[in-house]
Amino acid sequence: MKELNIIEADFSNKKHTDAILYVTNEYAKHPMGLGKPLPEDIREKLIDEIQNFPVWFSLIAFYEDQPAGIVNCVYSFSTFNAAKVINVHDLAVLKNFRSKGIGEALLAAVEKKAKETNCCKITLEVRADNRAKNLYERMNFEYGEPKMFFMSKYL
């Protein structure tokens, strides 16, 4: 059986930051991302900006010591539950590593961290046309009632 390791990123570790940049850039190229690579100025500052954002964490999947996927998360707070929430901001598994249980392993690691840090729930947003909806449903994520829409206002 191939070896899969899920680890929390240490942003002072070049192997970890290189993995995050590589997987994030590959994800950005995909139609579910930007459909093109991250701009160079974003790649140059991404890790520094993440390090300065205290409620952020990243988990990296290494498959046979190769970066295979990431999940980037941010803590928020539920006023209705008076407890922390983890929001999955990005979940990406590289094409060559799909169908190996890596997405499930990453989400299970997020759930473990959520329980360890006394979070009341994990949230995420998913495009209607994203095949990852099947993964989220298998991992017991549910659509809310009433149905919510993710909105943005870029500044």
N, C-alpha and C positions, 0 to 999 in steps of 0.2 A: 504494500500500500504506500502511496506517495505521501510525503510529509507536508502537512499544512500547519503553519504557525500564524496565529493572530496575535499581534502585539500592539500595545499603545505606543504611538510615535513619541520619540524623544527628539525634540526639534534641535537639539545640539548634536545629534548623530547624523552625519552626512548620508549614510546608507538610507536612513529613514526619510530625510528630506528629499533626497534624489528619487526615492520610490514615490513619495507623494506628488512631486512635480511631474514625474513620468506618467503615472496613472491618471492624474488630473488632466494633463495635456491630451492623453489618448481619449479620455472621456469627452473632453471639449470637442474633439474632432468628430465625434459620433453625432448623428442626427438628433439624438435625445439630449445632446449637450448644445454646443454652439454651432456645430456643423463645420467648425474650422479650429485650428490650433489656438491656444491661448496667445494673446499678443505678448511680444517679448517684454514689454514694460511690466506686465502683470506677472509673468514668470519670474522676473528679477526681484519683485518685491513680495510675492505671495508668502513665502515662509516667514519673513520678518513681520509681516502684518499679522499672520496667524499667531506668532509668538507673543505679540503685544495684545492679543485678544484673550483675556483671562478665562472666559467661559467656553472656550473652544477645545476640542480634542479630536484626534484622528486615530483610527485603528487601521493597521496595515495587515493585509494577508500576504504572507510569503509562502509560495508553493515550491517545494524543492529549492528553497533559498532564493527564488526569483519573485520580484514584486508581481502579485497577481490581482490585487484589488485593494480598495480603500473604502472606508466609511468616515466621512467628516461630520462631526456633530457639534451642536451648540446647546448649552443649557439655557433654559428660560424658566418661567415661573407661572404656575396656575393659581390665580387668585381664588377660583372656585374650589380648589383642593388644598390651598395653603401649602403647596409643595412644589419642588423642582420638577421640571420636565426636560427630557432630552429630545431635541429635534434633529432628525437625520437630514442633514443638508445635502450631502452627496453620498451616493452608494454607487460604486463602479467596480466591475470585474472585467479585466481585459479579455478580449474575444477568445484568445487561445486557451483561457482557463475557465470558460463558462461550462456549465453542466457538471461541475465537480463538487458542488455543495459549498462553494466559497461564499456566495451571497448569504446563504443561510447561516454559515459560521460567523460571518461579520455581524449579522443582525442578532444572533444569539449572544455574541460578545457585548453588543450594545445593551441588550436586555440585562445581562449579568452586571454590567457597570451601573445601569439604572437602578437595579435593586440594591447594589452596594452603596450607592450614593442617595438612597431614599427618595428616588423620583416616583411620582405617581403615575406617569405614563411616558410613552415614546410617541412622537408624532413624526409625520413625513408628508411630503407632497409628491404626487406622481401625475405625470401627464396621462390623459385618457388613452393615448395611443402607445403607451410604454408597456412592453411585454413584462417588465418587472412587476407589474400589478399582480401577476400570478404568484410570484415569490412572496410579496407582501401578504397576500391572502392566505397562502400556505403557512406563513409565520404568524397568523391570527391577527393581522391588522384588519380593522373594520372601517367601513365608510360611516361617517357620522350622520346623525339625524339631529337637526336638519342638515342637509348636504351643505358643505362649505366650499367656497371657491378661494383659491389662492390668488391674491391680487398684488400688483407691484406698481410703484410710482418711482421711476428712475429720476435721480436728481443730477 
